[in-house]
Amino acid sequence: MRTPLRPAPARRTLAVGVVCACLVTACANPDDGAEGSVGQHTQDLLSGVVRDPAIAAMVPADLARRGSITAAVNPSSPPVKFIDGNGRITGFTPQLVSAAGKMMGLDVTMQQTSFDALIPGLEAGRFDVILSINDLASRREKTDFIDYLQTGTAILGSAKLPQDKLTPETLCGLSVGYVRGNVQQNLVAAASRTCVKAGGKPVSGSAFQDINAAILAVQSGQMDTAWGDAPSISYNAEKNPTGYKVLYREISGPYGVGVNKQQHALRDALRAALVKCVREGIYRRLLEDYGLTDYTLAEMPLNTGPADDSE
C-alpha cells in the first residue's frame, strides 16, 4: 500500500546528469517504502542521449557558454514530478526535459521551488524554464508554453466515502482540498456557486500548498475529497486502491514547459529537442514507464491551452 507523499529531508545530489537543488526544508517522497519505483525501466535513459549539433546551434550564446539551464519545479505530483527515496528530483517531466537538454548540449539544473513561485521566478529571470504547469490564458501574458502532456482534473476521495462517483455539480455539502493558485481553485468556487444557485449546500473548499497535502487531508478525514490534476490523482488512487478512489476524471488542457516570452531562441531550441525526443521514441518510452499514455501530446504545440482560465 502506498500513501501519498511524505516529507523527507532536503538535500542536493547529482542524478542521471541532473543537479537537483532542494531549496526548502522538506522534500516529498512518493515511494514511501514501496517496492519498485516509477521510472524503473528508464533510469538509464539519459546515458544514451547525445548532443545534436543543429539543435545546439539554436541555443542562445550566453546559455551555450554557461553550459546549463535552470529548470524550476515543484516536485510534488507523482508520477509527473517528484522526489525519490534518495532525495533526487525525478519523474516523467524531469527526465524528458533532461534528455532534451542533452540534445541541446546543456545540463539541466533542477531547482525546487513552491508552485506559486514558478511564474514570478521565471519573469524575474531566476529560472530559465519552469516545468509541468497548466497552460492557462492568464499565464501566457508573459510566458510561452511548450505543451507536452495532456492533463485535466480529477477528484479523489477516501475509499470509505459512500459515493463512488461525483461530478463538480454534485459536490454540494462536501469539503474539497485543492492546490492554492492552481486551476482547481476556480473550479471549486464555480462548483460551490452552482450548488447554491440550485438550492443546495455550498462546497467547502480549502487551499493546500501541494496536492499531496490535500490528499493527506483526505486520508486523515480532514477533507472529504481532493481535486487536482488528473495524472497525480490517478497515480495516488492506483498505488493505494484500498485507501482512495477516483470519483471524477476529465482529460482536457495541456501541461507546458514555460519559457519567458522574451527568450524566443531558448524556446525554439528546447521545442526542437523535445520534438526529437518524440521522433526517437524517448517520449513514448517515458510515457509507458510512468503510466501516462492516456495523456499523450506528441506534437509539442505552443500555447494551446484554453482561451479562458475558467475552461
Secondary structure, 3 states (H helix, E strand, C coil): CCCCCEEEECCEEEECCEEEECCCCEEEECCCCCCCCCCCCCCCHHHHCCCCHHHHCCCCHHHHHHCEEEEEECCCECCCEEECCCCCEECHHHHHHHHHHHHCCCEEEEEECCHHHHHHHHHCCCCCEEEEEECCCHHHHCEEEEEEEECCEEEEEECCCCCCCCCHHHCCCCEEEEECCCHHHHHHHHHHHHHHHCCCCCCEEEEECCHHHHHHHHHHCCCCEEEEEHHHHHHHHHHCCCCEEEEEEECCCEEEEEEECCCHHHHHHHHHHHHHHHHCCHHHHHHHHCCCHHHECCCCCECCCCCCCCC
